[in-house]
């Protein structure tokens, strides 16, 4: 009798432990995602400080970006942080780009991550600001001076093709991320980032740029290409305190939310990528926003209620003033369309505000996606 009892108990424990192990593997039921993701991009290499921040903000955020290569290029640190995030019930993504000496480790880590943490692991934040770097002639950019294109359309084709090759190293060989979601942040050329292969692009709010303009360009690119989009609230200053005030941060969080952003994140690091810059006022802003979102469920208006301003194909202008460039190769002031298009976009923002998206005359089908299409050449077509 005791033997039978022992066998019964053993079988029961075996079943329970198996169910527990299985539930750990699947983590979160497929499709069981929140309406939006809000949190912090921790871009500094301090595991203990990151854990303290997670403890503090986990009750009023649901997402963390592990954004420091000092952690993501160190498997033991990365596992430690990701386990901690998972145990606190948060979703997370990690910053990653292929590093030759780490190919084997990176491949193995990615192979195991989705099974280990389930859908709580959102994907890979792959590279950073490819469009902005291209526009501003950064040291590392997609197209360099030896690849000068013939014209705007040629530039678009070369940029998206080469960016696709770069992201291919992550999706295929050597990282083999497969269909894993690829994220990035940018402050320009969102349309072409999506064309190059990104699944989600975060429009950056920072440096006193016009937030609604960046929303219109990023949301428009995402809508037209059937992608998701978000907002990354980054530095206002290149020196302490770096971030805007707590009240301004709250306003930007609400602006992103009311405009329909799926992801709303705050960039957190100093210029040396060694420490957090979030002060109490910023954490309070996140906490107050969390309550605001809970008290004010948003009704996602259909894109058919919005207006699309349509730019010429390949016209990768920065829209930061008459001195801005096109593709980083041509001066906007030398382009005959730059002044008129800038004035038209400014007027459209005044007329339609949060109802404006900006898209490109690139494989464009005029349908009922938008209620009206205003083309760069003055043509206006109803989206009926």
NORNORZI-V937854 format. One line per field, one symbol per residue. ss: DSSP state (H for helix, E for strand, C for the rest). phi: phi as a letter, one per 30 degrees, with the letter a starting at -180 (. if undefined). burial: I if it has 9 or more other C-alpha atoms within 8 Angstrom, else O. A space follows every 10 residues. Layout:
ss: ???
phi: ???
burial: ???
This chain:
ss: CHHHHHHHHH HHHHHHHHHH HHHHHHCCCC CCCCCCEEEE EECCCCHHHH HHHHHHHCCC CCEEEECCHH HHCCHHHHHH HHHHHHHCCC EEEEEECCCH HHHHHHHHHH HHHHHHHHHH EEEEEECCCH HHHHHCCCCC CCCCHHHCCC CHHHHHHHHH HHHHHHHHHH HCCCCCCCCC CEEEEECCCH HHHHHHCCCE EEEEECCCCC HHHHHHHHHH HHHHCCCEEE EEECCCCCCC CCCCCHHHHH HHHHHHHHCC CCEEEEEECC CCCCCCCCCH HHHHHHHHHH HHHHHCCCCC CCHHHCEEEE ECCCCCECCC CCCCEECCCE EHHHCCCHHH HHHHHHHHHH HHHHHEEEEE CCCCCCCCCC CEEEECCCCE EECC
phi: .ddddddddd dddddddddd ddddddibee idcddacblb cdcbcbdddd dddeedcddb bbbbcdccdd cdcbeddddd dddddeddic dabbdabdbe dceddddddd ecddddcidd ddkcdciahd dddddchdec bdccddcedd addddddddd dddddddddd dcccdidhcd dccacabahe edddddkddb bcddclhidd dddddedddd ddddchbcba bcdcdcbcae diddddddde ddddeddddj ddbbbcdbac dchbadcdce ddddddddde dedddbedcd ddddcccccc ddeiddcdhc kdddcciicc ddddcdcddd dddddddddd dchdccccbb dbhdcdbceb daccdecjdb bdcd
burial: OOOOOOOOOO OOOOOOOOOO OOOIIIIOOO OOOOOOIIII IIIIIOIOOI IOOIOOIIOO IIIIIIIIIO IIIIIOIIOO IIOIIIOIOI IIIIIIOIOO OIIOOIIOII IOIIIIIIII IIIIIIIOII IIIIIOOOOO IIIOOOOIOO OIIIIIOIII IIIIOOIIII IIOIIIIOOO IIIIIIIIII IIIIOIIIII IIIIIIOOOO OIOIIIIIII IIIOOOIIII IIIIIIIOOO OIIIOIOOII OIIIOIIOOO IIIIIIIIII OOIIIIIIOO IIIIIIIIII OOIOOOOOOO OOIIIIIIII IIIIIOIIOO OIOIIIIIOO IIIOOOOIIO IIOIIOOIIO OIIOOIIIII IOOOOOOOOI IIIIIIOOOO OOIO
